[in-house]
Amino acid sequence: MQAGGTPAPGHTAATAGPGEHPPCSRKGCRTPAAWALLWNNPRLHTPERRKTWLACEEHRVWLADYLSTRGFLREVTPFRFPPQEG
């Protein structure tokens, strides 16, 4: 938990079974993801490295704010499932 008792987001996206829509990365949320939040920690990762948290509509802003406050958020894009080729 973070200071103030607010649960921190999941540090890894929960794995979905084959053919299942991946869920939001917010701890305890099982809602299908609608957004991909691309981020990196500049103290640990090279500038081109991107890690991904997934977010539902309800938690997109919360997760983006969490990453932005730390200087980690690089980009927010719509998440498409299944991934589109080409």
N, C-alpha and C positions, 0 to 999 in steps of 0.2 A: 504494500500500500504506500501511497504517497503521503507526504505531510498533510495533515488535515483529514486523514481517513478516506481520501478518494482512491478507489481502486485504480491501479495503473493499468494501461492497456496490455493486452497479451503481447509478449515480446516476439512471438512467432505466430504466423497465421495458422489457425487450426487446420489440420489436414481433413480433406473431404474424401469420401470413398469414390471409387470409379464412377463417373457420370454424375456425381453430386455437385451442386453449386457450392463453391467455397463460402464459408461464413465470414462475417465481420470479425476483425481482429480485436475489437473491444472485449475485454475480459467478461465472460459470462454471456455475451451476445451470440446467438445462433442464427440471426437474420442473414439471408443471402447478401453477399457483398455487391455493391453497385459502383464503388470507387476504388481506385488503386492510389495509395499515397506513397510516392517514391521519395526515399530519404537516404541520407548517409550521415555518419558521425565523422566530421573532418579530422578529428584527432586520431581516429582508428582506420578510416577508409580512404582510398585514393579518390581524387575528385570525380572520376568517371563511374565509380562503384555506386550502385543503387540497390537498396534493400526495399522491400515492399510490405506495407501493411494494407489490408483490405478493410473497407468501411461500408456500412449500410448507410442509407440516407440519414437516419437519426444520429449516427455517431461520426459522420464525416467531419463536421466542424470541430467537434471535441478532439478527435485524433489529430487533425491538422494543427489545431492550437497547441496541443501537447508537443508535437514535433517542432513547430515554429518557435515556441518559447525557448527551446534548446538550440536553435539554429540548425536543425537537422532537415527540415522539410525542403525538398527540391522541386516537386511537381505533384499535382493532383490530376488524375485522368480518369475518365469513365472506365469501369472494369467490365469487360465483355466475357461472358461464359456461354458456350465454350469459346475459347480464343478463336478469332477470325484469322484465317491464313491469308498471306499475300500482302 
